[in-house]
Each structure stands twice: as structure tokens, then as C-alpha cells.
Amino acid sequence: MSNERLVYLDNNATTRVAPEVVEAMLPCLTEHWGNPSSAYDMANAPARMIAEAREQVAKLIGADARNIVFTSCGTESNNAAIQSALHCNPTKRHVITSTVEHSANIKHCHQLEKRGYETTFLPVDLDGGIDLCDLQAAIRPDTAIVSLMWANNETGVLFPVEELAAICRSHGVLFHTDAIQVAGKLPIDVQKIGVDFLSLSAHKLRAPKGIGLLYVKPGAPFQPYIIGGGQERGQRGGTENVANIVAFGKAAELALEQINDENTRVRALRDKLEQSILHTIRGSVRNGGGEPRLPNTTNIGFDGVEAEAILLLLDREGICASSGSACTTGSIEPSHVL
């Protein structure tokens, strides 16, 4: 399928790398390819480039650059936040999350259960919204961390993270949010929402795959998830992926510049598409439409028609869409979110 014919409607799965991002990362591959942790002069340029990128991504979320830890992906960031909370609070063996989280979080929690930890999975209503009272009731003296996504990758439904964080804070419980789908689509201010940990993934922002970040609030207990040579100020071991870090920084800069205009444009297109489908196709229903949503996301069901059949027909016409998370592609199981 040629790119000229391609209609790509799966940007919550991944995004095309922006030309400006490719241009920014190329010097890291051709000129400034030294190890940024080395002591000689050749390492200075890559080290400076990482520092600049750290400032760029920090600005995107309203953070201090010193509180940014680069990781390999969003999954690592999510895992690191939860594992750190459990490691730093060994007497607290209870985790709270929701039934509609990304599979990375749900499977992680199931693994923890095999090791003797307890997990409470908060339910959602028919529109995918979460009840704050359910969180209040679920918190226990031995709750180590609450980990909830900000925006659902399938429906786009937004959780009220500021209120959720406030509840956790009032109980002295750490709060982590997976903001991977929010970055570049809605403004983020970690100071305002009051989270202890926040995860991002660059490939949702028109940067390459293989780079993410974890914001760690000053004073929040943190134990490195990957132990190594002391990179990332001792918070994440492993030689820095300079090219991808620089790409992440540039993508964050572009996202911050374009966020308001792009959201208005995309929301209008999304609404027009939804209205057209719902008004012309009998038996179609919008999922999650009763809650605040991401401006770019729609989830529509069709009565009596299998999702895989629709996707196959769309693919033949050069239209890329999905029936669930990209991380569960090939599964015949229905979406756990729906």
C-alpha cells in the first residue's frame, strides 16, 4: 500500500516520526556519536544534547528537568513507578489500578499477585468513567501506590487525575498516572495535578519508538528499576540512547507549539466523522461518549458485525484502524476495555 493512498487512523498505537524530529536526531548518528558518560571532550556534545532534550520534555509537562528520568518506553516507566513504590515501602503490599488500564499495567499487577501482593481493580461505568468514591473506599493502610491512566488508549475517556491525586495525597498514598495518550493532545502541568509519578512515551508524539520518560516528584521515594553504571543521575542504568532522547526533546517542543491549534482541528474532524457514521449506519454506537475524551479519539461499535471483518475491509481500502490496543494485536479475545 503506497503512502499516497494510506489513511492512517491509529495514532494512539503509534505516530509517524516528524521530519523535524528526524533532522534533529541525525547529527547524533553521524557526528556526535560518542558516549555521553565518557570523560573526554568528544562526550561533551552528546551530553549537552541530552541536557537540552531533558529541558524540552520537562517543559511539555511543567516539570523541572532534574525530575525527568529517561527510560526505554512507557511500559518501563509504568513498571518502574510501581516497583519503586513497593520497594521503598516493603510493609505496604497493596496496589490500586483500574479494570481498563493498558495491558502493560494489568499484566504487571497480575505478576505482583503471584508474588503475594494484592491488587484492587477499580471498575468503570458504562461510559468508561471512574467513581472517586470507589477510590476512597479502596485505599487501605497497606496501599503502596495508586496507578491510573489519565486517558484510555481505546476510548479516549479521561480520568479526573487532579481529583484522584488529591484523594491519594490526603491518605498519604503515592499516585502514578500513565499520561502516554495525553501528551501532545492536552496541556500537562505536573505541579497543578500533584502526581508523584507520570509516564510518557515518545512514539505517541511523532518521535521514534524505544524512548520514554518517568517524572518523579521531588521527595517521592524512588528506587532505580534498572541498575547499571549510574546513568540518569543514578536513577536508570544503561548507556543513554542519545539519538532517541534528542528526538523526544524535539517532538516535545513541536507538540507544545502546536497543541492548541492541532487539538481544535482534530476535534472538529473527529466529531464530523462520528456524526456521519452514527447518522448513516444503523446499529452504530459511540463508546465512551458520555465522558470527557481526548480530542483525537473515537470508539464506535457496530451491532451484529465482527470488528475483525470491518478492519479487514478497511485495510483493503487503505484505511488503518484498530479494534483494541496495539499491544494485543492478533488476540481473538474481546477488548477488556469495552
N, C-alpha and C positions, 0 to 999 in steps of 0.2 A: 504494500500500500504506500503510495507516494505521499509525502508530506503535504502536497498541494491539495489532495483530496481528504486529508485527515481532519476529522472534527474531534478534538480531544476534550472529553467531559469528565476526566478523572483526576483532577488536580489535588484532591485530598489524598490520593495514593502517591503521586509524585509530580514534580513540575519540570518543565524544560528549563535547562540552565540558560540564564540570560546572557546575551552576548557580552555585556559589560562585565559580567562575572568571569566569563572565560578569559577576557582580556586582562583582568586583574590578577588572575592566578597563573597565567603563562610565565611571567618572569620567575616565579618560584620553581618552575620546572626546567627553565633554560639558563638562568643566570644566577639566581640566589638559592642554590640547591644545597647549601651547607646545613649542617646540623645546628639548630638554634641554641642547643645546650652546650656547644663546644666553647672553649676559651679563646680561640684565635679570632682574628679580625673578620675572617670570612663568615663567621656565625652571626656577626652583628646585624647584617641586613635582614636575614630571616627573623631574628629575634625582634627587631623593630617592627617588622610587618605583622607579626603575631600580636604585639602590643597594640598596634593601631586597630587591628581587627577586633581585639577584645573591647576596645573603646566603642567601636561601631555597634557590636551586638549588645553591649551594655546600654547604649543609648536607645536602642529599639525597645527595651523593656524597662527603662527608667532606673537602671541599676548602676552601682559603682563597679567599674571594671575589675576591681580587686575581688569581687564576689562571683566572678564568672569562671567556671571550670569547663574546659573543652573536653568533650567525650567523642566516642566513635559514632554515636547515633542516639535517637530518642529513647530507644529501649534500654540502652546502657544508663542513660540519665535517670530514667524511672527506677530501674533496679537499684542504682547507686543510692538514691534518696531513701528508699525503703530499707535497704540493707544497712545503711548508715544509722538510721533511727533505731533499728533493732540492736545493732552492735553497741551503740552508745547508751542504750537503756536496757541492759540484759535482763532485768526483772520484769520488763514490760513485753509481753508476748502476744499482744492483740493488735491486729491491723484492720482498719476500716477502709473499704473501697465501694464500688457500685457494681451492679449487675451488667452495666453497659459499657464498661471500660474497654480499652483496646486489649486484644488478646495477650499482649506482652505483660500487662499488669495482672490479668486474671490468671494466666498460667503461672506467673511468678508467685501469686498468693497460694495457688494450689500446691506448689512446691514447698512453700513455707509450712503449709498444713501437714505435709508428710514429715516435716522436721519437728512437729509438736507445737507450732504456733496456731493461733486461732484467727480466723478472718470473718468479719461481718460484711456481707454484700448488701448494700442498701438498695432497695427497689426503686423503680421509677414509675410514674403514672403513664397513662395511655399515650400522652404526648411526649414522653421521654423526660419529663421534668422530675426534679428531686425535691422531697419534702424536708425542710430544715428540721422539723420536729423528729424525723427519723434519725437524723444525725445526733441530735441532742440525746435521744434515748439510747443510741448505740454506744456512746462513749462510756468507757469503764475506767476504773483506776489503773488498770494494766494496759490501757491503749497506748501504744508507742507512737503511732502515726496514722493520719487520715490521708489517703491518696485518691484524689478525684480529678477526672479530666475537666478541663474548662469547657471544651466544645467537643461534641461527639463527631467522630470522623465519618459516620454513615448518615446521620440525620441532620447534623449541624446544630443540634439543640445545645444551648448554652446553660451551664450550671451557674448559679449565683455565687461565684468564688469568693467575693468580698465578704458576704454574709457567712459562708461556710468557714472561711479563715477566722472570722471573728468568734464563731462558736468554739472552734478549736482553741483559740487563744484564751478564751475565758475558762477553759478547762485545763490549760497548761499542756495541751497536746500538740505535737508537731503537725503541720499541714503542708502537703505537697500537691501541686497541681500540674498535670500534663497539659501544657499550653501549646502543644505542637501544631494543632489546627488553627489556633487563634493568631499566631504570629503573622504579621503582614496583612491580616484581614480586619483586625480590630486593634485599637490602641491598648498597650500593656504598660502598667505602672506598678512595679512590684512593691514600691513604697506605699501606694494607696491601698492595694488589695491585702497587703500584710501577710504574704505567704512566707513560709520558711524555705521551701524548695520549689523551683519551677523548671520544667524541662522544655527544650526546643530541639527541633531537627531541621537542618539546613535544606534538605532536599524538598521540603514543602515550601521553600522560599525562593525557588529558582537558583539554587546552588547545588553542587554535586552531592551524591549520596556518600555516606561514610564520615559525617561530621555532625555533632550535636553539641549541646551545652546543658549544664546544670547550674542554675543560680542557687547560691547558698547564702541565706540571710546572715548578716553579721551576728555572731553569737550563737547561731544554730549549731548544735553538735554535729560534727561531720567526721566520718572515718573513710579514708580512701577505699573505693571499691576494687580498684586495680592497683596493686603495689608494684613499684618499679624503681626507676632511677631518680625520683624526686621531681619529675616534671610537673608543670602546673602548680608550682609552689608547694610541691609535696602532696597535692590533692588528687592526682591522677597520673599513674606511672605510664611510661611508653613514650617513645620518640614522637614529637609533635608532627602532625600532618599539616605542614606549613601551607601547602597549596590550597587545601580544602578549608583551612582556617581563614586564610585570606579571602577565599571565595565566599565564605559565610559572612565575613565582615562586609564585603561589598554588597551582597544580597540584602543584608540588614539595612544598609544605607539606602539602597534603592527602595526597599519596602517602606521605609519611614517617609521618604519623599513622596511616594505615590499613594499612600494608604487611603486618604480621604476621597480623592477623585476616582480611584480604581474601585473602591467599595460602592460608590454611588452608581458607577457604570455597570458593574457586575450584578448588583442587586436588581437593577432595572431589567437586565437580560434574564436573570433567574425568574423574576416574577412574571415576565412575559411568557417564558417557556411553560411555567406551571399553569398559568391561566389557560393557555392554549390547549395543553394536554387535558386538564380537568374539565374543560368545557366541551371538548370534542370527542373524548374517548369514554364511553360508558363503562362504569365499573372501576374507574381510576380513583385513587385516593391518595392524598398527601399525608405522609407520616411525619409527625413532629411539628406540624404547622401551627399548633396552638401555643407553642413556647417561643421565646426569643431564639433566633437562629443566626448562624453565620450567613453573611450576605451572598456567599457563592454556592451554597449547598441546597440541593433538593433531593428528597427521597419519596418516590411515588410507587405505589403498588397497583397492580392490575388484577382484578378479580378473575380467577379461573385460568390464568396464564402463568406458566413457569418462567421464572426470571432468566434461567439459562437460555431458554428459547428466544426470548427478547434480545438478550445480549448477543447471541449468535447472529440474528438478523441485523442488528445494528452494526456489528463488526463487518458484515458483508458490504454494508453501505459506507464503510469508512468512519463509523462513529464509535469512539471509545467511551464506554461507561462501565459501571460495576454494580454488583448486587450485594456487596459487603466489603469488608476490609481487604486490602491487597494482600495482607499477611495471611489470609485464609483462602486464597485463590485455589481452586481445584477441589475444595471441600463440597460435599453434597449436602452437608448439614445447613439448615436454615440459619439466617443471621441471628446471633444471640441478642443483638440489639433490638431487633423487631420482635 
